[in-house]
């Protein structure tokens, strides 16, 4: 038989029993008392009986104790199986998801779990389950989100240039049209609300396909909406079509909502009925066009999404009058929540001053 491994000399039986009395780890207590018996000169078989283990396990305890002292006898957590994805796999996965697929190379226009599983196998010959990959993606900070539409001809720098120059544009209005008056920043847009309505996501039991009513008729109206996020107020009209005449009516409605003695800067897109030379503009309003093809700069786009998600989607409108009634109800419900207008509409780059 192999010679017993001697215990380190900087401990004794009394010291190990003192450590056992102060330990809150039952496994460590058992191991310390077994090794204390060895310090007392007992055979290793007696130590094994005290510990309730075999001689080889006692030998392992001695080696751990000699190497790390009493801390080496603490009950550790089993390491478990090694993860299928190593750190270099996660780095590559993060990069490929952020960059998105190349249709001509990967054969898809958006990544699905099943596509990423195939990519991992093609690149690294690593096979994991859908649940494992989903968990890894969430741990990397990814979520399955709705994409925001982007115009194919958008200038990628136009929005940043507009944000940078906005304080200068606002100062010009303050020095000219709004000389000596407080300025309110308003945002304006239109939304088509109709019988061919949207279906939104909803909570449902996993594995089911929830149903929602969906009409195929095409009667619709246009909700002209404007918000002043700093004040938490809004102004809207529901009109049958988008024309310069309709826009003129909406500008009058906004002008009535502007505080007495104040001047409103109304930011809006460059639709034809917004930029027409025949459009009459009230004296307390200055129109400031946003860069073309940049809807993400206009928080009213987020207001429309909020209204659809909460009041206007998943409905069947019986008639044109029913559309008008629901639009009025939804807008009135919104303006009764000024904190919602502030939360959705405030933009740091526009309101930081």
N, C-alpha and C positions, 0 to 999 in steps of 0.2 A: 504494500500500500504506500501511497505517496505520503511524505512527511507532512504533518499539520502545518499550516501557515501560521507563524507567530503573530500575535496581536501587537499593535504599536505600543511603545513603552511610555507615552505621555498620558495615559489614562490608567485607571485601576478600577476594581470592582465597585468601590464606594462611589467613585465619580459617576460611573454608568448608572448606578441605582438612583443617585440624585437626579440625573438627567431624565430617568424614567418617571420619577415622581412628578416632574414639572412638564412632561410632554402631554400634549392633547391628541397625539396620533397613536391609536391602539396598536397598530402594526409596529411602529417604532419602539413602543414600550416593550413589546414581546421580544424584539430583536436585541434591545439593550440588556434585558434581563438574561437572555441566553448567553450573550457575550460576557456578562458579569460573572456567570458561572465558570466560564473558561479562565477568567482572571483569578478566580478563587482556586484554580487547580483541578476543577472537575474535568472529566473526559468529554470529548466532543459529542459523544453519544448522549450524555446528560443534557448538554446544551441543545441538542436536537430535540430531545423530549420536552424541554421547557418551551422551545419555540414551536413544537408541533410540526416539525419538518424533517427532512432527511439530512444526512451528513453533507451531501453536495451543496444543499441550500445554505447550511451553516458556513461552509467554505466560502460561498458567494458573499454572505454577510460579512465575513471577516475581511475579504478583499475590498468591499465597499467601505467598510469602517476604516481600514488602513488608509484608503485613498482620500476620503472626504470627512472623516470623523463621524460624529453623531448625525450630521446632516445627510450622510450617505445611507443612513438606515431609515430615512423618511419614506412613507408610502408614496410612490410616484404614480402618475397616470400613464396607463398603457399608451404607447405612441399610436397604435392603430395602423391601418393600412396606409400606405403612401398615396397622396392624391394623384389622380390620373393626369391633371394639368399642372405642370411645373411653372415656375415664374416666367420663363421665356415664352411658354405657350400663352400665358395671360397677356404679356406685353404685345405679342403678335395679334392676339384676339382683339385687344383694345384698339390697336391701330387699324385693323381691317374693318371693324364696326364703325369707327369714327370716319374713315375715308369713304365707306359705302362700297357696294359692288360695282364693278365695271361690266355692263351688260354683255359686251362682246367677248369678255374673258370668262366671267362667272356664269353667264346665261340667265341671270335674274336682275331685276331692277330694284329689289329691296331684300334685305337679309331676313330670312326666317330661321327659326331654330334648326330646322332640318337642313337648310343650306349651310349653316355654320358647322353643323356636325360633319357634313360631307367635306367642307373646306379643311377642318382639322384633320380628317383622315387623309386627304390628298396631300396636305403639307407636312404632317408630322407622323402619320400612321398611328394616330391616337383615337381611340373609340371611347366615347362616353355616352351616357343616357341623356335624353331630353331634359329630365329633371335636374341632372348635375350641371349641364350647360346653362340652363336657365338660372340656377342658383349662382353660378360663377359670373354670369353677366350682371346680375343684380349686385353682387359683391363688388364688381368693377364700377358700379354707379350708373349702369344703363337701365332704362325703362322703356316699355313699348309706348311711344307717344304719337299723337296725331301730328302729321307734318303740316307746316304752314305753307300755303301756296306762294310761289315766287315766279314772277314774270321772267320768261326766258331771255328777254332783251334788257333786263335791269342792269343799270350801271352799279357795280358793287361798291363804288366809292361815293356815290351821290348822297346816300343817307348820312354817312359820317361827315361829309363836307357840310351838309345842311345843319346837322346838330352843332357842329363847331361854329358856324356862322350865325346861328339863331340869336344869340345875345345881341349881335350887331344889328340884325334885322329888327329886333324888338326895340333897340335903342333908337333906330331911325323913325319908327312909328311914334315912339314917345316924344321925339323932338319935333315931329311934324303934325300928323293928323290928331294925335292925342296929347298935344302940348298942354302940360299942366294938369292932366287928368290921370287918375289911376287906371291901370290896364288890366283887363281880364283876358286870360288865354282860353279860347274856345276851340273845340274840334268838331268838325261836321262831316257827315257821310250819309249815304242812303243804303237801305237794305230792302230787297224784294221779299215780301212775305206772301205766300200763295198756297193753293191747294196741293200742289206737288211739293209736299213738305219734307223736312228732314227727319231722319230717325237717329236718335242719339244713343250713346252707350248707357246701359243700366245695370244695376246689380241683379244677379240671377244665380241660381245654383250652378256650381261648376259642372260642366259637361252637358248643359242644356243650351238651347237656342231660343232666347226670349223673343216673343213676337210683339210688334207694335203696328198700329193702323197706319196705312200709307195710301194716300189718294193719288190718282193719276190725272185728275183734272188740272186745268192750267189757269183758273182765275187767280189774279194776284193784285196786290197793291204795293205801293212804295212807302216805306217809313223813313221820312227825312228826320234825322236825329242830330242833335248837337249837345255837347256837354262842356261844362266849365269845372274841371276836376278840383281846382283850388277852392272853389265855393261849394262844390257838391250839388250843383244844380244843372238843369237841362232844359231844352226846348225842342219840341217835335211837332210834326204834322204828318198825317197819313193822306197820301195823294194818289191819284190813279196812274200817273206816269211821271217820268223824269224829263222836265223841260225847263227852259229858262224862266217861264212864268211860275212854275212850281217852286223853283229855287228862290225867286223873288219873294214869294209868300213865306218861305221858310226864313229868309233873312229878316223879314219884318217880325216874325215870331221871336227870333233870337234877339233882335234889337229891343223888344219889349222886356226880355228877361235880363238884359244887362242892367246893372245897378245904376240908379240915377247919378249923372255926373261922371260916369266911368266910360271908358272906350274899350271895345272888344277887338282883339286880334283873332280872327277865325282862320284856323289852319284846315285846309281841305285839299282833296286831290284835284287833278287837272282835267276833270270831265268837261265836255263841251258846254254843258249848261252852267258850269261854275265859272268859266272864263269868257263867256259871251260878252261882247262890247255893249250889247243891249240890256245887260243885267243891271237893274237899279240897285245901288248899294246904300243902305241907310247911313246917315251921317255919323253914327256912333259905332260903326263897324269898319274894319280894314281887313280885306281878304289877303291871306298869305298862302300861296300855293305850295304844296309839298313837292318834293322831287317826283318825276314820273315813275310809275311802276314800283312804288314803295309803300304798299299798304301797311307794312309792319310799323311805320312811324305814326300811324293814326290809331289812338286807343279806342275810337268808336268801333273799330273792327272787333276789338275784344268785348265791347259792350254788346254788339250783335250776338256774338257767340254765347255770352252769359244769358241773354234774353231767350235765345233759342233753347239752350240747355234747360232753362228753368220754367219757361212759360209758353213757348211757341212751337216746339217740336212735338213729335208723336201725337199729332192732332189731325182730325179730318174737319176741314172748314165747310160748313153746309152751303154757304153762299158768300157773295162779295161783302155783304153787310156783316156777316160773321167774321170775316177777315178783319174788317175795320174795327169791330168790337174787341177782338182779341189783341190787335195791335195797340189800341188805346189802353186796354187793361194792363198789358205788359209794360208799356212806357210809364204809365201812372204808378205801377208797382215799383218801377226802378227809381223814379224821382222821389218816392217816399223813403228811399234808402240812400241818403246822401253819402253815407260812409262807403257804400258800394261803389258809387261813382268816383269817389276819391281813391279808393283802393285799386280799382281797375284802371282809372284814367291818369293818375299822376305819373309823370315821367321826370326823372332826375335832370336830364339834360335840358328840359324846357322850364322846369319850375324851381331849380336850385337857387335862383336869385331871390 
